[in-house]
């Protein structure tokens, strides 16, 4: 975990009896603590029922980050999922519908255990 962080900026998420720390918006502080159970716990907190489509996006985000060292931007997500799901489900509108709290780049990255995207505040 990173050094001392003011408690007003840190939240605790109970993941199977273990406390995992996030920032005030739910971004995990220690990416090594990410698990599918973390994603499920955060989704419950955000009142989101994860479907197979959510998991495909979460896995895409994690794989993209692992391969490139940066988060996928929305354009890359749309390109990938339009090929996979077709133009309607792979489009920006649908991706934002299934991730209603900030779209796939914010809510998706939170659930995938990734950090805030560059320039996000």
C-alpha positions in Angstrom: 0.0 0.0 0.0 1.2 3.5 -0.6 2.4 5.7 2.3 0.3 7.5 4.8 -2.9 8.8 3.1 -5.3 11.2 4.9 -8.3 9.2 6.0 -10.7 11.6 4.4 -9.5 10.4 1.0 -9.5 6.7 1.8 -12.4 4.3 2.0 -12.4 0.7 3.1 -14.2 -2.0 1.0 -14.9 -5.3 2.7 -13.9 -8.1 0.4 -14.6 -11.5 1.9 -13.8 -10.3 5.4 -10.6 -8.4 4.3 -10.4 -4.6 4.1 -9.2 -3.3 0.7 -8.5 0.4 0.6 -9.7 2.7 -2.2 -9.6 6.4 -2.8 -12.7 8.5 -2.2 -14.1 7.5 -5.6 -13.5 3.8 -5.3 -10.2 3.4 -7.2 -8.2 0.7 -5.5 -5.0 2.0 -3.9 -3.0 -1.2 -4.2 -3.5 -2.9 -7.6 -2.0 -6.1 -6.2 -5.1 -6.5 -4.0 -7.5 -6.6 -6.9 -9.6 -9.8 -7.4 -12.9 -10.7 -9.0 -14.3 -10.6 -5.5 -13.1 -7.0 -5.2 -14.9 -6.1 -8.4 -18.1 -7.8 -7.2 -17.9 -6.0 -3.8 -17.4 -2.7 -5.5 -20.2 -3.3 -8.0 -22.6 -4.1 -5.2 -21.5 -0.9 -3.5 -22.2 1.0 -6.8 -25.5 -0.9 -7.2 -24.4 -2.5 -10.4 -25.2 -6.2 -11.2 -22.2 -7.5 -13.2 -23.1 -9.4 -16.3 -21.0 -11.4 -18.7 -20.6 -8.3 -20.8 -19.3 -6.3 -17.8 -16.8 -9.1 -17.2 -15.7 -9.1 -20.8 -15.0 -5.4 -20.6 -13.3 -5.7 -17.2 -11.0 -8.4 -18.6 -10.3 -6.4 -21.7 -9.3 -3.4 -19.6 -7.0 -5.5 -17.4 -5.5 -7.3 -20.4 -5.0 -4.0 -22.3 -3.3 -2.5 -19.2 -1.1 -5.5 -18.7 0.0 -5.5 -22.4 0.4 -1.7 -22.9 1.0 -0.3 -19.4 -1.7 2.3 -19.8 -5.5 2.2 -19.6 -7.5 1.7 -22.8 -9.2 4.9 -24.1 -12.8 4.8 -25.1 -11.9 4.8 -28.8 -9.9 1.6 -28.3 -12.8 0.0 -26.4 -15.3 0.9 -29.1 -13.1 -0.5 -31.8 -12.6 -3.7 -30.0 -16.2 -4.3 -28.9 -17.7 -3.2 -32.2 -15.8 -6.0 -33.8 -16.8 -8.4 -31.1 -20.5 -7.4 -30.4 -21.5 -5.4 -33.5 -22.1 -1.6 -34.0 -25.0 -1.2 -31.6 -23.6 -3.0 -28.5 -20.0 -2.0 -29.3 -20.9 1.7 -29.4 -20.2 4.4 -27.0 -23.8 4.8 -26.0 -24.2 1.1 -24.9 -20.9 1.0 -23.1 -22.0 4.0 -21.1 -25.4 2.5 -20.4 -24.0 -0.6 -18.8 -21.5 1.4 -16.8 -23.8 4.2 -15.7 -21.3 5.8 -13.2 -18.7 7.3 -15.4 -18.8 4.9 -18.4 -16.3 2.1 -19.1 -13.3 4.4 -18.7 -14.1 5.4 -15.2 -16.4 2.8 -13.7 -14.9 0.1 -15.8 -11.4 1.0 -14.6 -12.5 1.1 -11.0 -14.0 -2.3 -11.2 -10.9 -3.6 -13.1 -8.7 -2.4 -10.3 -6.9 0.1 -12.4 -6.0 3.7 -11.5 -7.6 6.9 -12.6 -7.1 7.7 -16.2 -4.6 10.5 -17.0 -6.3 13.9 -16.6 -9.2 12.5 -14.6 -10.1 14.5 -11.5 
